Amino acid sequence: MSRSRFPSLVTALTAAGLLAWPLLVLVLLPRLGAAPLLGLIVLLAAWRLPAAHRRWALVPCLAALAMVVLGRAELGVRAWPVAVNAGLLVVFATSLCRPPCVVERLARRQDPDLSAAGVRYTRRVTGLWCGFFLVNGSLALWTALAADLALWTLYNGAIAYALGAALFAAEWCIRQRVRNRHRDYPRSASE
C-alpha cells in the first residue's frame, strides 16, 4: 500500500469506528471490559485532528478517565455519543455567534455568492441542527444513565442515525422547494 493511501485508509477506518461505536460497545464491552474501549476513545478522539483541535479532544478523554477513576468505566464508554452531540452542539452554536455559521460555510462551497436570504436560511438551518444535537444528546445521556445496553445500542446505533438522516433529507427537500420558489437560496453542499 502506498504512503499516500495510508492516511485516507486510516481516516475511513476511524470514521467507520465512530459510526459503529454502539455496536462495538455491545459486542466488546461484555467480553473485554471498559478499559480497552476507553483506550479506543482516546485514539479516536486524537487521531488525525489538527494540532489546534487536539486540546478539545482531551475533554471527552479526561471525562472518560474520570469515569474509570470513579469506578464508572462503562458509563464513560456509553457516554461517548453524549460527548459527540455536545461537541457538535458547541461547534454549531458557536458558529451562530461568530459567523459565518457552519451551514453557510458548507453552502458557500457550492455557491460562493450566497445571497442575504440564503445566509438567513443557513442560519435557521444551523439553529435547527443545534436543536437536534441538544435533543439527541439528551436522549443519548438518558440511555447512558438509565437504559440497558441493548436499548442504548438500539438508540445510539440506529435510531439516532435514522433521525439525523431524516432531518437532513427533510431539510434538503424543503431547500429544493424554497430554492425553486425564490432562486436565491443555497444549494446543498453535497450536491
C-alpha positions in Angstrom: 0.0 0.0 0.0 1.4 3.4 -0.9 2.1 6.0 1.7 -0.4 8.4 0.1 -3.3 6.0 0.5 -2.5 5.2 4.2 -3.9 8.4 5.7 -7.2 8.1 3.8 -7.5 4.4 4.9 -6.9 5.4 8.5 -9.5 8.2 8.2 -12.0 5.8 6.7 -11.4 3.2 9.4 -11.7 5.9 12.1 -15.0 7.2 10.7 -16.3 3.6 10.5 -15.2 3.0 14.1 -17.0 6.2 15.2 -20.2 5.2 13.3 -20.1 1.6 14.6 -19.3 2.7 18.2 -22.6 1.5 19.8 -22.3 -1.9 18.0 -18.6 -2.2 19.1 -19.6 -1.5 22.7 -22.5 -4.0 22.6 -20.2 -6.8 21.3 -16.9 -5.9 23.1 -17.9 -4.5 26.5 -19.2 -7.8 27.9 -16.1 -9.6 26.6 -13.2 -7.2 27.2 -14.5 -4.7 29.7 -14.3 -0.9 29.5 -10.6 -0.3 29.6 -9.7 -1.2 26.0 -12.8 0.7 24.8 -11.7 3.8 26.7 -8.3 3.4 25.1 -10.1 3.3 21.7 -11.9 6.5 22.6 -8.6 8.3 23.3 -7.2 7.1 19.9 -10.4 8.1 18.0 -10.6 11.5 19.7 -7.0 12.4 19.0 -6.3 10.7 15.7 -5.9 12.9 12.6 -7.1 16.0 14.4 -5.2 19.3 13.6 -3.0 20.3 16.4 -5.3 23.3 17.3 -8.2 20.9 17.9 -6.4 18.2 19.9 -6.9 20.1 23.1 -10.7 19.8 22.6 -10.3 16.1 22.1 -8.8 16.0 25.6 -12.1 17.0 27.2 -14.0 13.7 26.5 -10.8 11.7 27.1 -10.4 13.3 30.5 -14.1 12.7 31.3 -13.7 9.0 30.3 -10.6 8.8 32.6 -12.5 10.4 35.4 -15.2 7.7 35.0 -12.5 5.0 35.3 -11.1 6.6 38.5 -14.7 6.9 39.9 -15.3 3.2 39.1 -17.8 4.0 36.3 -15.8 2.9 33.3 -18.9 1.5 31.5 -20.6 4.9 31.8 -17.6 6.5 30.3 -17.8 4.2 27.3 -21.6 4.7 27.0 -21.3 8.5 27.3 -19.3 8.8 24.1 -22.4 9.7 21.9 -23.3 12.3 24.5 -19.8 13.9 24.1 -20.1 13.8 20.3 -23.5 15.5 20.4 -22.3 18.1 22.9 -19.2 18.8 20.7 -21.3 19.3 17.6 -23.8 21.5 19.5 -20.9 23.7 20.6 -19.5 23.9 17.1 -22.8 24.8 15.5 -23.9 27.1 18.3 -20.6 28.9 18.4 -20.8 29.5 14.6 -24.1 31.3 15.1 -22.4 33.7 17.4 -19.3 34.0 15.2 -20.5 34.0 11.6 -20.3 32.5 9.1 -22.3 29.6 10.5 -21.5 26.0 9.7 -24.3 25.5 7.2 -23.4 28.8 5.4 -19.8 27.6 5.1 -21.0 24.4 3.5 -23.4 26.3 1.2 -20.7 28.6 0.1 -18.6 25.7 -1.2 -21.2 25.4 -3.9 -22.4 29.0 -4.1 -19.7 31.5 -3.1 -22.0 34.4 -3.9 -24.7 33.4 -1.4 -27.5 36.0 -1.2 -28.6 37.6 2.1 -31.7 35.5 2.0 -29.5 32.4 1.6 -27.4 33.5 4.6 -30.6 33.9 6.7 -31.8 30.4 5.6 -28.4 28.8 6.5 -28.6 30.4 10.0 -32.0 28.9 10.6 -30.8 25.5 9.5 -27.8 25.8 11.7 -30.2 26.6 14.6 -32.3 23.6 13.7 -29.2 21.4 13.9 -28.4 22.9 17.3 -31.8 21.8 18.5 -31.3 18.3 17.0 -27.9 17.9 18.8 -29.5 19.1 22.1 -32.4 16.7 21.9 -30.3 13.8 20.5 -27.6 14.3 23.1 -30.2 14.4 25.9 -31.7 11.1 24.7 -28.2 9.7 24.4 -27.5 10.8 28.0 -30.7 9.2 29.2 -29.8 5.9 27.5 -26.3 6.0 29.0 -27.6 6.6 32.5 -30.9 4.7 32.7 -31.2 2.2 29.8 -29.9 -1.3 29.5 -27.0 -1.9 27.0 -29.4 -3.3 24.3 -31.6 -0.2 24.3 -28.6 2.1 24.5 -27.2 0.3 21.4 -30.5 0.5 19.5 -30.9 4.2 20.1 -27.3 5.3 19.6 -26.5 2.8 16.9 -29.7 3.0 14.8 -32.4 5.4 15.9 -30.2 8.4 16.3 -28.6 7.9 12.9 -32.0 7.4 11.3 -33.3 10.6 12.9 -30.3 12.6 11.7 -30.7 11.2 8.2 -34.4 12.1 8.2 -33.7 15.6 9.3 -31.0 16.0 6.6 -33.4 14.6 4.0 -36.3 16.7 5.1 -34.2 19.9 5.1 -32.8 19.0 1.6 -36.4 18.6 0.2 -37.5 21.9 1.8 -34.4 23.7 0.5 -35.2 22.5 -3.0 -38.8 23.8 -2.8 -37.6 27.1 -1.3 -34.8 27.5 -3.9 -37.2 26.8 -6.8 -39.6 29.4 -5.4 -37.0 32.1 -4.7 -34.0 31.1 -6.8 -31.6 32.7 -4.3 -31.4 30.2 -1.5 -28.3 28.0 -1.1 -27.7 24.7 -2.8 -26.7 21.6 -0.8 -23.1 21.3 0.0 -23.4 17.6 -1.1 -25.0 18.2 -4.5 
